[in-house]
Amino acid sequence: MTVPITLAQGDITAQHADALVNAANSSLLGGGGVDGAIHRRGGPEILAECRRLRASRYGKGLPTGQAVATTAGRLDAAHVIHTVGPVWSATEDRSALLASCHREALRVAAELGARTLAFPAISTGVYRWPIDDAARIAVRTVREAADPALFDEVRFVLFDQAAYDAYAEALAAAADG
């Protein structure tokens, strides 16, 4: 038995889940894309916790492939799990780091008792990871790593139709495989 994996098209900041995953930059202090949207809509509480994390455990920033949680502020969730995806490279295989983002977010969610989790398409924006490959890695990793005893649903929230289609294809291929 596997955890139900669902897809939604839209804005991750409008989702209801126990935890929302943020495709953060290593500074944890906000940025563009999903990261900026989560910080803007979630409010200053998220930034305040991120600053405390930088002042304590993550003085040099959150390493790529790792994850850490904060409050969700004004978002319709209890927590935001920040993870730093790798920048895509044509000359170096960084797939293990992208998979680690998903595994580490699941680990943190389990520690928090979060039973529903919403992921964006990590690394596919400014970090330029090809959407089809990112979808394959994300779906495979979640199917393998998400314990059905701990999670009720893992949702991928895709911003546009192309991303939604890529994740739907990856999900269908994983179900057939």
MARTOR-260028 format. One record per residue: x, z, y of N, C-alpha, C, O, CB in turn; residue in three letters. Coordinates in steps of 0.02 Angstrom, whole numbers, padded with zeros to 5 digits, always signed. Glycine has a CB too. Example, Ala and Ser with C-alpha at 12.3 -4.5 7.8 and 13.67 -1.06 7.14 Angstrom:
<recs>
+00660+00390-00284+00615+00390-00225+00660+00390-00165+00712+00423-00166+00565+00452-00224ala;+00642+00354-00112+00684+00357-00053+00645+00394+00002+00670+00402+00057+00704+00286-00030ser;
</recs>
This chain:
<recs>
+00042+00000-00059+00000+00000+00000+00044+00000+00062+00095+00035+00065-00048+00061+00000met;+00024-00039+00111+00062-00043+00174+00018-00020+00232-00044-00019+00227+00089-00115+00186thr;+00050-00002+00285+00015+00017+00346-00021-00045+00374+00009-00099+00376+00064+00047+00399val;-00082-00038+00397-00115-00096+00429-00077-00116+00492-00063-00076+00536-00189-00078+00447pro;-00061-00180+00495-00028-00209+00554-00078-00255+00587-00104-00301+00556+00039-00248+00535ile;-00092-00242+00651-00140-00283+00688-00105-00316+00747-00050-00296+00767-00199-00240+00712thr;-00138-00365+00774-00112-00402+00832-00164-00399+00888-00224-00401+00876-00096-00475+00814leu;-00139-00395+00949-00182-00399+01008-00146-00440+01060-00085-00435+01067-00200-00328+01035ala;-00182-00481+01096-00153-00518+01151-00172-00482+01216-00231-00466+01227-00176-00592+01152gln;-00122-00471+01258-00137-00439+01322-00081-00396+01347-00023-00406+01331-00199-00399+01316gly;-00100-00347+01387-00054-00303+01422-00047-00238+01383-00096-00203+01373-00079-00290+01495asp;+00013-00222+01361+00023-00161+01322+00004-00099+01361-00014-00048+01331+00096-00156+01299ile;+00009-00101+01426-00007-00041+01466-00082-00026+01466-00102+00028+01487+00018-00050+01538thr;-00123-00073+01443-00195-00062+01440-00217-00040+01370-00277-00031+01358-00231-00126+01460ala;-00171-00031+01325-00187-00013+01256-00197+00062+01248-00166+00102+01283-00132-00037+01209gln;-00240+00079+01201-00248+00149+01180-00213+00157+01113-00229+00121+01065-00325+00170+01176his;-00165+00203+01110-00130+00219+01048-00098+00288+01057-00092+00312+01114-00075+00165+01030ala;-00079+00319+01002-00043+00382+01008+00023+00373+01045+00044+00416+01084-00032+00414+00939asp;+00056+00317+01031+00120+00302+01064+00125+00227+01079+00106+00185+01038+00180+00325+01021ala;+00151+00212+01138+00166+00143+01157+00242+00136+01156+00277+00181+01179+00136+00125+01228leu;+00266+00081+01129+00338+00068+01129+00355+00028+01191+00322-00021+01208+00359+00030+01064val;+00408+00050+01224+00434+00017+01284+00497-00021+01266+00543+00007+01237+00447+00068+01340asn;+00498-00085+01282+00559-00126+01277+00602-00109+01338+00602-00145+01388+00544-00204+01272ala;+00638-00054+01333+00674-00025+01390+00742-00057+01400+00768-00091+01355+00681+00049+01381ala;+00771-00046+01459+00841-00061+01466+00879+00004+01456+00849+00058+01458+00857-00093+01537asn;+00944+00000+01445+00981+00060+01425+00982+00115+01478+00994+00173+01462+01052+00040+01410ser;+00969+00097+01541+00970+00148+01594+00911+00196+01588+00914+00253+01613+00969+00115+01662ser;+00857+00175+01555+00795+00213+01549+00759+00223+01616+00712+00261+01620+00808+00280+01517leu;+00782+00189+01668+00755+00202+01734+00708+00148+01759+00697+00141+01819+00811+00210+01783leu;+00680+00109+01714+00633+00057+01733+00670-00009+01742+00731-00012+01743+00597+00076+01797gly;+00631-00061+01749+00660-00128+01756+00605-00178+01763+00553-00164+01794+00706-00146+01696gly;+00615-00237+01734+00564-00289+01737+00524-00291+01673+00531-00249+01630+00597-00356+01749gly;+00482-00341+01667+00443-00352+01607+00403-00292+01584+00373-00257+01625+00488-00373+01552gly;+00402-00281+01518+00365-00225+01489+00389-00159+01518+00349-00115+01535+00374-00225+01412val;+00455-00151+01525+00484-00089+01551+00456-00072+01620+00434-00016+01632+00561-00094+01553asp;+00458-00120+01665+00432-00108+01732+00358-00094+01732+00334-00051+01769+00447-00168+01776gly;+00321-00131+01691+00248-00121+01688+00231-00051+01663+00186-00019+01689+00217-00174+01642ala;+00266-00028+01612+00253+00039+01585+00269+00093+01637+00231+00140+01646+00294+00051+01521ile;+00325+00085+01672+00343+00135+01723+00293+00133+01781+00273+00186+01806+00414+00121+01749his;+00272+00073+01803+00224+00069+01859+00157+00100+01841+00131+00142+01877+00215-00004+01880arg;+00130+00079+01784+00063+00102+01766+00063+00175+01740+00014+00211+01750+00034+00057+01713arg;+00117+00195+01708+00121+00263+01682+00133+00315+01735+00115+00374+01727+00176+00267+01631gly;+00164+00295+01790+00175+00340+01846+00242+00377+01844+00283+00366+01799+00120+00390+01847gly;+00252+00419+01893+00318+00451+01903+00337+00501+01849+00396+00518+01844+00319+00486+01969pro;+00290+00524+01809+00307+00572+01756+00355+00541+01705+00400+00575+01680+00244+00596+01721glu;+00345+00477+01691+00389+00443+01642+00460+00440+01670+00508+00456+01636+00362+00372+01626ile;+00466+00418+01732+00532+00412+01763+00566+00481+01767+00626+00486+01756+00526+00382+01833leu;+00528+00532+01783+00557+00600+01788+00586+00621+01720+00641+00649+01718+00504+00651+01811ala;+00550+00608+01666+00577+00626+01599+00636+00583+01581+00684+00607+01551+00522+00618+01545glu;+00634+00519+01599+00692+00475+01586+00754+00499+01624+00809+00498+01597+00675+00402+01606cys;+00744+00522+01685+00801+00548+01723+00829+00611+01690+00890+00621+01690+00779+00565+01796arg;+00785+00653+01663+00810+00713+01628+00849+00693+01566+00900+00724+01550+00751+00759+01609arg;+00826+00642+01530+00862+00619+01471+00931+00591+01491+00980+00604+01456+00822+00564+01435leu;+00934+00555+01546+00998+00528+01570+01045+00585+01590+01106+00580+01580+00988+00480+01629arg;+01018+00638+01618+01059+00694+01641+01082+00738+01582+01128+00778+01590+01020+00737+01691ala;+01051+00730+01525+01069+00773+01468+01101+00732+01412+01161+00723+01411+01008+00811+01442ser;+01061+00707+01366+01087+00674+01306+01112+00603+01316+01156+00580+01279+01034+00673+01254arg;+01087+00568+01365+01102+00496+01370+01135+00479+01437+01111+00435+01473+01038+00455+01362tyr;+01188+00513+01453+01223+00503+01516+01247+00431+01526+01249+00407+01582+01282+00549+01520gly;+01265+00399+01471+01288+00329+01475+01232+00280+01460+01244+00220+01455+01346+00317+01427lys;+01172+00305+01452+01115+00263+01437+01097+00266+01363+01137+00290+01322+01128+00191+01458gly;+01038+00241+01347+01015+00239+01277+01048+00179+01242+01043+00123+01266+00938+00234+01274leu;+01082+00191+01186+01115+00135+01151+01065+00085+01123+01009+00103+01104+01158+00163+01095pro;+01085+00023+01119+01045-00030+01090+01026-00011+01018+01068+00012+00979+01083-00097+01091thr;+00963-00021+01001+00938-00008+00934+00914+00064+00924+00886+00079+00871+00992-00022+00886gly;+00924+00107+00972+00901+00177+00967+00834+00185+01003+00811+00140+01037+00954+00226+00998gln;+00803+00244+00993+00738+00256+01024+00733+00330+01044+00761+00373+01012+00680+00237+00977ala;+00695+00342+01098+00683+00409+01122+00614+00411+01154+00590+00360+01181+00738+00431+01174val;+00581+00469+01152+00512+00474+01178+00509+00513+01243+00549+00558+01256+00467+00506+01126ala;+00459+00495+01283+00440+00533+01343+00364+00538+01343+00330+00512+01300+00467+00498+01409thr;+00340+00573+01394+00268+00574+01407+00245+00502+01421+00286+00458+01435+00251+00621+01466thr;+00181+00491+01416+00153+00426+01434+00123+00426+01504+00096+00376+01527+00099+00405+01384ala;+00128+00483+01538+00101+00486+01606+00028+00467+01608-00013+00497+01573+00141+00440+01651gly;+00012+00418+01649-00059+00397+01658-00081+00343+01609-00137+00318+01614-00069+00372+01729arg;-00039+00326+01561-00059+00277+01510-00107+00309+01461-00109+00370+01455+00004+00249+01473leu;-00145+00268+01425-00193+00293+01376-00158+00305+01309-00176+00275+01258-00252+00244+01368asp;-00109+00349+01311-00068+00365+01252-00039+00434+01264-00039+00459+01321-00011+00311+01240ala;-00014+00465+01212+00018+00530+01220+00092+00523+01235+00121+00566+01270+00009+00572+01156ala;+00122+00469+01210+00195+00461+01217+00213+00389+01231+00176+00342+01213+00230+00485+01154his;+00270+00380+01263+00303+00315+01266+00368+00323+01227+00407+00370+01239+00316+00291+01341val;+00380+00277+01182+00443+00276+01144+00484+00219+01172+00467+00160+01165+00431+00268+01067ile;+00540+00236+01203+00584+00188+01235+00636+00165+01184+00667+00206+01151+00618+00218+01298his;+00644+00100+01177+00696+00073+01133+00730+00015+01169+00697-00023+01205+00667+00050+01065thr;+00794+00008+01159+00833-00044+01193+00848-00100+01143+00886-00090+01096+00899-00016+01222val;+00817-00157+01154+00829-00214+01111+00894-00249+01128+00920-00243+01183+00771-00263+01115gly;+00920-00287+01080+00981-00325+01092+00967-00389+01131+00912-00418+01127+01015-00342+01026pro;+01017-00411+01168+01015-00477+01200+01030-00528+01145+01078-00519+01107+01065-00482+01260val;+00991-00581+01141+01002-00632+01091+01068-00668+01103+01087-00680+01160+00944-00683+01090trp;+01102-00684+01049+01165-00720+01053+01165-00777+01002+01145-00767+00944+01225-00673+01040ser;+01187-00835+01023+01193-00892+00977+01255-00886+00933+01260-00920+00882+01195-00957+01016ala;+01302-00843+00952+01365-00838+00916+01374-00774+00876+01422-00768+00838+01422-00845+00964thr;+01328-00726+00883+01334-00662+00848+01265-00641+00823+01217-00640+00861+01363-00607+00894glu;+01260-00625+00759+01197-00604+00729+01183-00531+00747+01217-00486+00724+01198-00614+00652asp;+01133-00521+00789+01114-00453+00811+01047-00432+00781+01014-00387+00807+01111-00450+00887arg;+01027-00466+00727+00963-00452+00695+00956-00379+00674+00902-00350+00679+00953-00497+00636ser;+01010-00350+00649+01007-00280+00626+00990-00233+00684+00956-00183+00674+01075-00259+00594ala;+01014-00249+00744+00997-00207+00802+00924-00214+00820+00892-00164+00839+01041-00227+00862leu;+00897-00274+00815+00826-00283+00830+00783-00247+00778+00733-00215+00796+00808-00359+00832leu;+00802-00251+00715+00766-00215+00663+00770-00139+00676+00722-00103+00666+00793-00233+00593ala;+00829-00116+00697+00839-00045+00710+00792-00020+00765+00767+00036+00760+00911-00032+00731ser;+00778-00061+00816+00731-00041+00868+00664-00022+00837+00634+00028+00856+00721-00098+00919cys;+00641-00062+00791+00575-00050+00759+00578+00011+00713+00533+00053+00713+00552-00112+00720his;+00631+00015+00672+00637+00073+00627+00644+00138+00666+00612+00188+00649+00698+00064+00582arg;+00684+00138+00719+00694+00199+00758+00631+00219+00796+00616+00278+00801+00752+00189+00808glu;+00593+00171+00821+00530+00186+00854+00481+00217+00804+00446+00265+00821+00499+00123+00886ala;+00480+00191+00743+00437+00220+00692+00460+00291+00674+00418+00335+00664+00437+00176+00628leu;+00525+00302+00671+00551+00368+00655+00530+00419+00709+00507+00473+00693+00629+00366+00649arg;+00539+00400+00772+00521+00444+00827+00446+00456+00827+00423+00513+00837+00543+00414+00896val;+00407+00404+00815+00334+00412+00813+00314+00461+00758+00270+00503+00768+00299+00344+00802ala;+00345+00455+00700+00329+00500+00645+00346+00572+00663+00308+00618+00648+00368+00479+00581ala;+00403+00583+00696+00423+00650+00717+00373+00680+00766+00362+00740+00767+00493+00648+00749glu;+00342+00637+00807+00293+00659+00857+00223+00669+00827+00179+00698+00858+00289+00609+00914leu;+00213+00644+00766+00147+00646+00735+00101+00591+00761+00041+00595+00752+00115+00712+00748gly;+00130+00539+00791+00090+00483+00816+00068+00440+00757+00110+00414+00720+00132+00440+00867ala;+00004+00432+00749-00023+00394+00692-00038+00321+00709-00043+00279+00665-00085+00427+00666arg;-00045+00307+00774-00055+00237+00796+00000+00221+00846+00016+00261+00890-00126+00227+00827thr;+00027+00161+00839+00086+00141+00877+00077+00069+00899+00058+00026+00859+00151+00150+00836leu;+00091+00055+00962+00086-00013+00989+00155-00036+01012+00186-00005+01054+00034-00016+01048ala;+00177-00092+00984+00242-00123+01001+00232-00185+01044+00183-00222+01034+00280-00141+00937phe;+00277-00198+01091+00280-00263+01123+00325-00308+01081+00350-00288+01028+00306-00258+01197pro;+00336-00369+01103+00383-00415+01071+00453-00400+01099+00475-00430+01147+00363-00491+01083ala;+00487-00353+01068+00551-00328+01092+00603-00384+01094+00610-00422+01047+00576-00270+01048ile;+00639-00387+01149+00696-00432+01162+00677-00505+01174+00721-00547+01181+00742-00430+01104ser;+00612-00520+01178+00593-00590+01184+00585-00614+01257+00575-00673+01269+00529-00602+01148thr;+00588-00568+01303+00582-00587+01374+00650-00606+01402+00680-00656+01383+00552-00530+01414gly;+00674-00566+01449+00737-00580+01483+00796-00579+01435+00848-00607+01449+00748-00529+01540val;+00788-00546+01376+00843-00544+01327+00844-00606+01283+00888-00613+01241+00837-00481+01283tyr;+00795-00652+01292+00795-00720+01265+00794-00727+01189+00813-00780+01164+00854-00754+01291arg;+00772-00676+01152+00769-00683+01080+00715-00734+01063+00659-00728+01089+00756-00614+01044trp;+00728-00784+01021+00677-00833+01002+00616-00798+00970+00624-00758+00924+00706-00886+00954pro;+00557-00813+00995+00497-00777+00977+00482-00780+00902+00462-00729+00873+00438-00803+01015ile;+00492-00837+00870+00477-00843+00798+00522-00796+00758+00499-00763+00711+00486-00915+00774asp;+00586-00794+00775+00634-00751+00740+00619-00678+00754+00622-00636+00708+00706-00769+00760asp;+00605-00660+00816+00589-00591+00833+00527-00568+00796+00525-00511+00772+00579-00584+00910ala;+00477-00611+00791+00416-00593+00755+00430-00581+00681+00406-00532+00653+00363-00649+00763ala;+00470-00624+00651+00487-00617+00580+00522-00550+00567+00506-00514+00521+00531-00675+00556arg;+00572-00535+00609+00610-00473+00602+00565-00412+00613+00568-00364+00575+00669-00471+00652ile;+00524-00414+00665+00480-00357+00682+00430-00344+00626+00422-00287+00605+00444-00370+00747ala;+00396-00395+00604+00344-00387+00552+00376-00363+00487+00350-00317+00456+00306-00452+00541val;+00430-00394+00466+00464-00374+00404+00486-00301+00408+00476-00262+00360+00525-00419+00390arg;+00516-00282+00463+00542-00213+00470+00486-00163+00469+00491-00112+00435+00582-00206+00535thr;+00432-00176+00505+00376-00129+00507+00344-00124+00438+00327-00069+00416+00323-00151+00559val;+00335-00180+00404+00306-00179+00336+00348-00137+00289+00321-00101+00247+00298-00250+00308arg;+00414-00141+00296+00459-00105+00251+00466-00031+00270+00473+00012+00227+00527-00138+00250glu;+00464-00016+00335+00483+00051+00358+00425+00097+00374+00434+00158+00375+00525+00045+00418ala;+00366+00070+00388+00309+00113+00408+00276+00144+00347+00250+00108+00303+00257+00071+00449ala;+00278+00209+00343+00250+00246+00287+00174+00253+00297+00152+00281+00346+00283+00316+00281asp;+00134+00226+00249+00061+00230+00257+00034+00302+00256-00022+00313+00278+00028+00191+00202pro;+00073+00349+00233+00052+00419+00236+00059+00447+00306+00028+00498+00323+00093+00461+00186ala;+00099+00414+00348+00112+00439+00416+00076+00400+00471+00064+00427+00525+00185+00438+00429leu;+00059+00337+00458+00031+00293+00510-00035+00264+00488-00044+00244+00430+00080+00237+00527phe;-00082+00261+00535-00147+00229+00523-00146+00156+00544-00181+00115+00514-00202+00267+00561asp;-00106+00140+00595-00104+00071+00620-00040+00061+00661-00019+00104+00699-00167+00054+00663glu;-00010+00003+00650+00043-00021+00694+00018-00086+00724-00001-00132+00688+00112-00031+00656val;+00017-00089+00790-00010-00146+00826+00046-00180+00866+00085-00146+00899-00068-00124+00873arg;+00048-00245+00862+00092-00283+00905+00050-00311+00961+00000-00346+00949+00129-00341+00866phe;+00069-00296+01023+00031-00318+01081+00072-00374+01114+00126-00362+01141+00017-00259+01132val;+00046-00434+01111+00082-00494+01133+00053-00519+01198-00008-00526+01206+00079-00548+01080leu;+00097-00533+01244+00077-00549+01312+00042-00616+01319-00006-00623+01357+00137-00548+01357phe;+00065-00666+01281+00034-00732+01288+00017-00763+01220+00033-00734+01168+00082-00779+01326asp;-00016-00820+01222-00040-00852+01161+00017-00873+01115+00012-00867+01054-00084-00912+01178gln;+00072-00898+01144+00129-00920+01103+00157-00861+01063+00173-00869+01003+00184-00951+01147ala;+00165-00804+01094+00190-00745+01059+00140-00722+01006+00159-00706+00950+00205-00687+01110ala;+00076-00721+01024+00025-00702+00976+00027-00747+00915+00025-00723+00858-00045-00705+01008tyr;+00032-00812+00926+00034-00860+00870+00096-00849+00826+00091-00852+00765+00034-00932+00897asp;+00153-00835+00857+00214-00824+00818+00207-00761+00775+00228-00762+00717+00275-00817+00866ala;+00179-00708+00802+00170-00647+00763+00117-00656+00709+00124-00629+00654+00151-00588+00809tyr;+00064-00693+00724+00013-00707+00673+00043-00746+00615+00028-00732+00557-00046-00746+00704ala;+00085-00794+00630+00118-00833+00578+00165-00789+00537+00167-00795+00476+00157-00892+00608glu;+00203-00746+00569+00249-00700+00534+00210-00652+00490+00231-00636+00434+00293-00662+00584ala;+00154-00628+00515+00112-00581+00477+00082-00616+00415+00081-00587+00361+00057-00552+00521leu;+00059-00677+00423+00032-00715+00368+00086-00730+00315+00074-00725+00255+00000-00780+00393ala;+00146-00748+00338+00201-00762+00292+00221-00700+00254+00237-00704+00195+00261-00791+00330ala;+00221-00643+00287+00239-00580+00254+00187-00561+00202+00204-00534+00149+00246-00523+00306ala;+00124-00574+00216+00070-00559+00169+00075-00603+00107+00058-00582+00052+00002-00567+00202ala;+00097-00665+00117+00103-00713+00062+00166-00699+00020+00168-00714-00039+00105-00785+00088asp;+00217-00671+00053+00282-00662+00021+00284-00603-00021+00335-00588-00052+00337-00657+00071gly;
</recs>
